[in-house]
Amino acid sequence: MSAAPAPPPALATRDLVAGYERDLPIVRGIDFSVRQGEFVVILGPNGAGKSTLVKAIAGLVPIHSGSTHLAGEDITLSPVQEKVRHGLAFVPQTENIFATLSIRENLQLAADILPRGRQAAQIDEVYSLFPDLASRRGARAGNLSGGQRQMLAVARALVVKPSVLILDEPSAGLSPKIVGEVFARLKALNGAGITIVLVEQNVKAALAVADRAVILVEGKLRHEGPAATLSSDPIVGELYLGARARQGENGR
């Protein structure tokens, strides 16, 4: 009896070329895949193309050639809203909440993409994951702490029950204590079955929660491996992440 075929990757790119200008691509031919339920961190020096890669996958940066796939389905040309409906959620580094609106209003806006009959239940489910937000649902988002804002940004992404959650440097500007809390929450979400792709500048903290890491250099994937292995490999740190990576630091 033949074995059942392996499921397709939760997320994959094939020879992806992307950037703001066609003649000056930032991402240059990347083959990248993430297994279902995996937690993958994308690392690399300044200008490596990390944020451009995930923004291209999310539909926010032009793709010039190659393709992106979600659970085996080609989503390269799908509009951003269609990518969301198919299960892809993206949390940008900045402008990821509406500061003048309340927590409740932020979540309601995110839920508007859902059928009306599902919206309230999905918002309630998100509140159950973030009790701090639930207890302050009428509070203005702009008055929240940095960590609370980041939690709200993640909560907004989770309202649509994504299968894949992509985050672009969620630790930026946060204290080490709050970074630990945010990453612990992401690890818990991953344990609940959500595939996570994380672009991160805090190398040490990211490798501590990820299953696997990929390293971009000059728009190309140069190295990848288990996060636990890379975290203790000084050669990888020196070659690809800069000399300070051994102390858990990395530029964007």
N, C-alpha and C positions, 0 to 999 in steps of 0.2 A: 504494500500500500504506500503510495507516494505521500511525502510530507506536504502539509498545507503550505501555500506560498507565503513568504514573509510579507507582513504589511508594509505599505510604502512609507517612506519617511514622513514624519509630521510636517516637516518643512525642508525644502531643498532648492538650491539654485544650480543652474547648468550654464557654465561658461558666461557668467553674468558680467556685462560691461555697462557701467552706469556713471552718471555725473551730470552736473548742471549744464555743461557745454559738450556737444557731440565730439568736438575736436580735442577736448581735454578731459578724457575720462578719468575718474578718480578710482573707481572699482574696475579692475582690468582682468576679466576672465576668471571669475571665482566659481569653483565647484564646492558647494557647501551643503551639508545635510545634517538634520537633527532627528534622532529617533523619537518615536512617540513616548512621552513621559520623561524625556531627558532634560537635564538642566545644563545648558552650554553657555560659557562666557566667551566673549570676543575681546581679545586684548591686542595691544600693539602700540607703537610710539605715536607721537603727534603726526597728524597728516597721513596716517596709514589707510584711512578709508573706512574705519569702523562704523561711524555714524552714517556715512553715505550708504554703506551696504544695507543696514537695517531700514533706512528711510526708503531706499529703492524697493526693497521687499514690500514695505508698507504702502508703496505707491506715491511717495512724496518727493522722489527724485527720479528724473527721467532714466529709463532703461533703454540703452542704444542697441543692445543685442543680447542674446542668451535668453534664459527663461527662469521663472520662479514657480514653485509647485507647493501646494498645500494638500497634504494627505493624498498625493498622487495627481491632483487636479491642477492643470495649468492656470495660474492666476495672473500671469505676466501683464496682460492687458486689461484686467478687471479694474473698474473704478474702485476707489478707496472704500466706499460704502459696501460694495459687493464683497471685497476682501473681508470686511468685518462680518458680514452675514455668513460667510463661509467659515468663520471661526478664527480669524486673525485679529489680534488686538495689539496696538502699539502705544506705548507711553513715551512721549518725547521728553527730552531733558528739561526744556523750558516751555512755558505757555501750555501746560498740561491740565490746568484747571481754570475756571472762570472766577477770578478773585472777587468780583463784585456780587456774585450770587451766593446763596446759602449752600451748605452741603447737600441738602435735599434737592435743591434746584439743579445743582451740578449732576447729581445722579439721574434726575428725571430727564435732563437733556440727553444724557448718554442712552437712556432707555427708549427714547423716542423712535429709534430705529426698529424696535421690536413691535410685534402686534400689540394693540392696546390691552388685550386681555391678559398678556403676560407681564406687562411692565411692573405693576405693583409687586407681584410675587418675586420678580428678579431683584428689585430694589431691596425688598425685605431680606432676601437671601444674602445679599451683599452686606447689609447691616449686621447680620448674624456673624459675618466674618470679621467685621471691624466694629466692635462694640463702642470704642471711643468715638467713632463717627456717629453711631446710632444715638448716643447720649447727647450729642450736640447738633443734631440734624438741622436745626434752624440757624446755626451760627454762620456768619459770613465767612466764606472760604479764605478771603484775604487776611482774616485775623488769626488764622491757624498758624501753628509753629511750622518750621520747615519739614519736620518729620511727619506731622499731620497732613500737610499739603501733599507730600509724596504718597501717603497712604490713600488720600482721597483720589489722587491721579490713578493709582492702581485699582481702587474700587470702581472708578468710572469705567476702566477697561474691562473689569470683570462682570459688569452688568449684563453684557451680551453673552455670557457663558462661553468664552473663547476656548478653543482647543490649544492654541499657541499664543503665548503672551511674550511680546518683545519689549524690552525696556532699554532706553538710551541713557546711561550714566545716572541712575537714580540716587547715587550717593553724593552727587555734586553739591557742595555747600553745606553738607550735614556734619554734625559732630560725630566722632567715633562711636559714641554710645548709641546715637540714633541710627547710624549706619548699621550697627549690629542688629537693632530692632527691625529695620526694614528688610535686611537680608534674611533674618530668621522668619519673617512673615512670608517672604518669597519662597523659602525652602519648604515651609508648610504648605503653601499653595501647590508647589511642585509635587509634594508627597500626596496631595489630593488628586493628582492626575493631570495637572496642567503642564504642558511642555513650555519651558521657559528659555528664552534667548536673551542674554544680558550683555550689553556693551558697558564696560566698566573701566574706570581709571584707578580704582583702589584694588590693585592686583591681589594683595594678600587676602582681603576680605572676600573677594569674588571667588578665588580658588578654594576658599574654605567651604563654600556652599555648593559649588558647581560639580557636576559629574565629569565634564570634559571641557577643555579649553582649546580655542583656535587662535592663532596669532597672525595678524595681518601686517605686512610691511609693504609700503609703496603700492597699495591697492591689490596686492596678491596674497593668497593664503600661503604662508611660508612654513608653518609648523602647527601640529595639533597633537593632543594626547590627553591621557587622564589628568584631571586637575591635581590630584594628589602627587603625581609624578612631577608635573611641571613646577609645583610650588617649592619643591626641594632641589630643583635643577639649576645651579648657578650659571651654567653655560648658556642655557636657554634664556635666562634672565638677562645676561650680559649681552648676548647677541641680538635679541629681538625686542627687549623691553627697556633697555637702558640700564646703566650700572646700578641705579637706585632700586630696581625691581626686587633685589634681594632683601630690601628692608620693607617691601610691600608698597612701594610707591611707583607711580607711573604717570607720565604726562598724557594728555588727551591724544 
